[in-house]
Amino acid sequence: MNNLCQIPTANEHSQVNALFRIALAAVSLLMFISACSKDTPETVLNAKPHLEDSIIYKLPAVSRLCENLQADKKHVDIGDCRLYCEIEGDATPLVLIHGGPGGTHHCFHPWLTAASQNFKVIYYDQRGCGLSDYNPGEGYSFEQSVDDLEHLRQALNIDKWIVLGHSYGGAIAQFYTIKYPQNVMGQILVGSAPMLENPEIEARSLTPFMHEQERKKFSELIALGISGKLSLPQFYFNKDINGGWKRQNFRKPDQERLAQTAIYDIMFDPVYSSNFDQYNVENTFEQCPIPTLICEGKFDSVWSDKKVGLFRKNHPNAQFKTFRKSSHNIYSDEPELFIETISMWAKSLTAVDPNQIITWQNHTTAILGEQFSRINDSKKFLKLIKTEGVARAKKFYEDFKKQNPDEILFSEMTLNTIAYQYLANQKIDDALELFALNIKEYPQSWNAWDSFGEAWLNKGDRQQALVCYQKSVDLNPDNVNGKKIIESLMK
């Protein structure tokens, strides 16, 4: 992904599809940054509908905000790969965990620089993202990203630090705190993924602040992305200039900031994935002795209205702060108040009794033990696909389901991504087997049916493709791309 702004070629079509499936599955968690300039007073509360006359393929030429950052910039060797890292300040260590999956540290620029007066601010790109190494190891995973964070701490010779997780990064922060509590002074969760299995907190399909014509434009852009006619930066930029900025920003950013977001804030390896949605930390933080600060934006439309109450209930000992002029990206919507809030909170931190940490670890082990067993089975399944083939992995899946009929072995996004890799390598029959397994596990997913239909088109079976696309559209009437393909197949 050295030049994300190029329009994909036909040979890159399947790989681009895989990228877009990741991006769309994660779109509720990816970060779109707000500008706080007086020149952009428009907010989600007074914004009028705005549609561009045409698709913009040539994005504004913008530079990385890192270029003007006076910081220690380096790649840090954590053992089997190097993570890109920037460090500002020399006080209490504060590591910033970006969202996604597939985001980068760039989202925190330039707002968190001011925090370096009170903290040693550590920015980094997760493995497979941004400027870090694109080294999957045995395969990208949520557990890997958590362990990478610990290896980064060791490589930087930091004793304890505060972990700040934004959006998907909040999932990493929570699990890191569970796994390595002895190394955590405190955790800050900002518009965080709740890590709770509850349909009431699922992300809304689109922000309620978008107007109907903007929603329609959004569907059209998705279709262009899936068909390979837009690169990822082009998709994100066009989405946001056509009202999509309202999803995660309170104030409307200018076009330069939107271009920086599209080009630099969202960069990842084509095979990048995360299985974080397999974890459920419900009740895990009941006895948590690690000081926790939860920051939520009043107008955050990434989550449903039920999320905040359920999240607070799961962190009964946490301090809670609502930012009343913020959406998802609180640090850019209200930067001064945000930095003041986390700085005052950090000054109140005291050492945690090691005996309390041990007691809590026993508590979390008891709760998460069964999940670890299931997730280990999931890792075995995914490894079998790569090492022994799809047929052997499918047999493992069938045996697992006989013994655990109500358990989920893999996430929809993870298997969909792997299936697209096979499709991109012209292993169509193997791809079809994997897409079929995804349908079996997630029969109500319009996206899984849409992917299955695309695989059948690659196979040349128009009838099977038609069945799949029709099912996809039945499940999601807003699937404009699916409707267009159905029309073409019925001619």
GIWO-V147170 format. One record per backbone hydrogen bond with DSSP energy under -0.5 kcal/mol. NH is the residue of the N-H (numbers start at 0). CO is the residue of the C=O. E is the energy in kcal/mol with one decimal. If there is no record, write none. Layout:
nh: <NH:NH>
co: <CO:CO>
e: <E:E>
This chain:
nh: <5:11:12:15:16:17:18:19:20:21:22:23:24:25:26:28:29:39:43:45:46:56:58:61:66:67:68:69:70:71:72:73:75:75:76:77:77:82:84:85:86:87:91:93:94:95:96:96:97:99:102:103:106:107:108:111:112:113:114:115:116:117:118:119:120:120:121:122:122:123:124:127:128:129:131:132:134:135:138:144:145:146:147:148:149:150:151:152:153:154:155:156:157:160:161:162:163:163:164:164:165:166:167:168:169:170:170:171:172:173:174:175:176:177:178:179:182:183:184:184:185:186:187:188:189:189:190:190:192:197:200:201:203:209:214:215:216:217:218:219:220:221:222:223:224:225:226:227:228:229:234:235:236:237:238:239:240:241:242:243:244:245:246:247:248:251:257:258:259:260:261:262:263:264:264:265:266:268:271:277:278:280:283:284:285:287:290:292:293:294:294:295:297:298:299:300:300:305:306:309:310:311:312:313:314:314:315:317:318:320:322:322:323:325:328:329:331:332:333:337:338:339:340:341:342:343:344:345:346:347:347:348:355:356:357:358:359:360:361:362:363:364:365:366:367:368:371:372:373:374:375:376:377:378:379:380:381:382:383:384:385:386:387:388:392:393:394:395:396:397:398:399:400:401:402:403:406:408:414:415:416:417:418:419:420:421:422:423:424:425:426:427:430:431:432:433:434:435:436:437:438:439:440:441:444:445:448:449:450:451:452:453:454:455:456:457:458:459:460:461:464:465:466:467:468:469:470:471:472:473:474:475:478:479:482:483:484:485:486:487:488:489:490>
co: <2:8:9:11:12:13:14:15:16:17:18:19:20:21:23:25:25:36:249:42:42:54:56:59:63:64:65:67:68:86:70:84:73:82:74:75:80:75:73:122:71:120:117:119:161:121:94:163:95:28:98:264:103:104:105:107:109:110:111:112:113:114:114:91:87:118:93:85:120:95:83:132:125:266:128:81:132:133:135:140:141:142:143:144:145:146:147:148:149:150:151:153:152:182:92:185:94:161:162:187:96:189:28:165:166:166:167:167:168:169:170:171:172:173:174:175:179:180:160:182:160:290:162:292:164:187:188:294:166:195:197:198:300:206:210:211:212:213:214:215:216:217:218:219:220:221:222:224:223:223:230:231:232:233:234:235:236:237:239:238:239:242:243:244:244:41:253:254:255:256:257:258:259:259:260:260:101:127:268:274:275:194:280:280:282:284:184:186:318:188:292:320:322:325:296:246:298:199:303:305:306:307:308:309:310:311:312:314:291:293:295:320:321:322:247:327:328:328:329:333:334:335:336:337:338:339:340:341:342:343:344:345:352:352:353:354:355:356:357:358:359:360:361:362:363:364:367:368:369:370:371:372:373:374:375:376:377:378:379:380:381:382:383:383:388:389:390:391:392:393:394:395:396:397:398:399:403:406:410:411:412:413:414:415:416:417:418:419:420:422:421:425:426:427:428:429:430:431:432:433:434:435:436:437:441:443:444:445:446:447:448:449:450:451:452:453:454:455:455:459:460:461:462:463:464:465:466:467:468:469:470:471:475:477:478:479:480:481:482:483:484:485:487>
e: <-1.2:-0.9:-1.4:-2.7:-2.3:-2.0:-2.1:-2.6:-2.4:-1.9:-2.6:-3.1:-2.2:-1.8:-0.6:-2.7:-1.3:-1.5:-1.8:-1.0:-1.5:-0.7:-0.9:-0.8:-1.0:-0.9:-1.8:-0.5:-1.6:-2.3:-0.9:-2.6:-0.5:-3.1:-0.6:-0.5:-2.6:-2.6:-3.1:-2.1:-1.5:-2.3:-0.8:-2.7:-2.5:-2.8:-0.6:-3.3:-0.7:-0.8:-1.3:-1.1:-1.1:-2.2:-1.6:-2.1:-1.1:-0.8:-1.0:-1.9:-1.2:-1.8:-1.5:-2.7:-2.7:-0.9:-2.9:-2.9:-0.6:-0.6:-1.8:-2.4:-2.2:-2.0:-2.0:-2.7:-1.2:-0.6:-2.2:-1.7:-1.9:-2.5:-2.7:-1.4:-1.4:-2.4:-2.2:-2.0:-2.1:-2.3:-2.0:-1.3:-2.1:-1.9:-2.6:-2.0:-2.7:-0.5:-0.6:-2.5:-2.2:-2.1:-0.6:-2.5:-1.6:-0.6:-1.1:-1.4:-2.5:-2.2:-2.3:-2.8:-2.3:-1.8:-2.4:-3.4:-1.8:-1.5:-2.3:-0.6:-0.7:-2.4:-2.8:-2.8:-2.7:-0.6:-0.6:-2.5:-2.6:-1.4:-2.0:-1.1:-0.5:-1.4:-2.2:-2.2:-2.0:-2.1:-2.0:-1.9:-2.3:-2.1:-2.0:-2.0:-2.3:-2.9:-1.9:-1.4:-2.5:-0.8:-2.6:-2.7:-2.5:-2.4:-2.6:-2.2:-2.3:-0.8:-1.1:-2.6:-1.2:-1.6:-1.7:-0.8:-1.4:-3.0:-2.1:-2.3:-2.2:-2.3:-2.4:-2.4:-2.7:-0.9:-1.2:-0.6:-1.0:-2.6:-2.4:-1.8:-1.8:-2.7:-2.0:-0.5:-1.1:-1.1:-0.5:-2.4:-2.9:-3.1:-0.6:-2.3:-2.7:-2.7:-1.6:-0.8:-0.7:-0.6:-1.4:-1.8:-2.7:-2.7:-2.0:-1.4:-0.9:-0.7:-0.5:-1.7:-2.8:-2.7:-2.9:-0.5:-0.7:-1.0:-1.9:-1.3:-1.3:-1.9:-2.8:-2.5:-2.6:-2.3:-2.4:-2.5:-2.1:-2.3:-2.0:-2.3:-1.7:-0.8:-1.1:-1.4:-0.9:-1.5:-2.1:-2.2:-2.3:-2.5:-2.0:-1.6:-2.8:-2.4:-1.7:-1.6:-3.0:-1.4:-2.6:-1.7:-2.1:-3.1:-2.3:-1.6:-2.0:-2.3:-2.0:-2.3:-2.5:-2.2:-2.4:-1.6:-1.1:-2.5:-2.5:-1.2:-1.9:-2.7:-1.9:-1.9:-2.3:-2.5:-2.4:-2.4:-2.5:-1.5:-1.4:-2.3:-1.6:-0.5:-2.0:-2.2:-2.2:-1.9:-2.6:-2.0:-1.4:-1.7:-2.1:-2.6:-1.3:-1.7:-2.8:-1.1:-2.2:-2.6:-1.9:-2.0:-2.9:-2.4:-1.8:-2.0:-2.1:-2.2:-2.0:-2.7:-1.8:-0.7:-1.8:-2.3:-2.3:-2.1:-2.3:-1.9:-2.0:-2.0:-2.0:-2.0:-1.6:-1.1:-2.3:-1.0:-1.9:-2.5:-2.0:-2.1:-2.8:-2.3:-2.0:-2.3:-2.4:-2.2:-2.0:-2.0:-2.3:-2.1:-1.9:-2.1:-2.1:-2.3:-2.2:-1.9:-2.2:-1.5:-0.7>
